[in-house]
Amino acid sequence: MTVADPVVPTLEPAFHAEIIVGPPGDLGTTRVGHRRIVPVLGGTLTGGLAGEILPGGADWQTVRADGAIEIDCRYTARTDAGALVYLQVTGVRSGAPAVLESLLRGDPVDPSEYYFRTAIRFETSAPDLLHLQDSIYVASCVRTADRVRYDTFRVS
């Protein structure tokens, strides 16, 4: 390896999230497209980042013409140690139209039948969590009737 060769990244397991969501509010077609707002009602973080998801966040989704959903979710967590962490989650959920319609109805769908990946950014003032702001994190997600579950990985 020479100095000019980039490091090949790997994925390091970071934490698991289970987000409880409410029914989407459907704004219909706006100037940016079909807009839905899905409220975040609570949830948990376990593993390397442990705590609770506080109610009050939301996912401001844009539904594309092909049925895929662009994710723009923002919420706050309180760690088990009492620190507050702001999470901004962006990504995409896509798949065959019938699969996406099943997910919208809340039907159980095998996660291998659709693509749901996100990137996560953090903000915090907690000294022991500042490292979260210095790395890239990605997640593989699953949507159920009232939850979004995801496993998060730090990109090395």
HELIX and SHEET records of a PDB file:
HELIX    1   1 PRO A   97  ARG A  105  1                                   9    
HELIX    2   2 PRO A  111  GLU A  113  5                                   3    
HELIX    3   3 PRO A  127  ASP A  134  5                                   8    
SHEET    1   A 9 GLY A  25  THR A  30  0                                        
SHEET    2   A 9 GLY A  33  GLY A  47 -1                                        
SHEET    3   A 9 LEU A  11  VAL A  21 -1                                        
SHEET    4   A 9 ARG A 147  VAL A 155 -1                                        
SHEET    5   A 9 ILE A 136  ARG A 143 -1                                        
SHEET    6   A 9 TYR A 114  GLU A 123 -1                                        
SHEET    7   A 9 LEU A  84  GLY A  95 -1                                        
SHEET    8   A 9 ILE A  69  THR A  79 -1                                        
SHEET    9   A 9 GLY A  51  ILE A  53 -1                                        
SHEET    1   B 3 GLY A  25  THR A  30  0                                        
SHEET    2   B 3 GLY A  33  GLY A  47 -1                                        
SHEET    3   B 3 ALA A  58  VAL A  63 -1                                        
END                                                                             
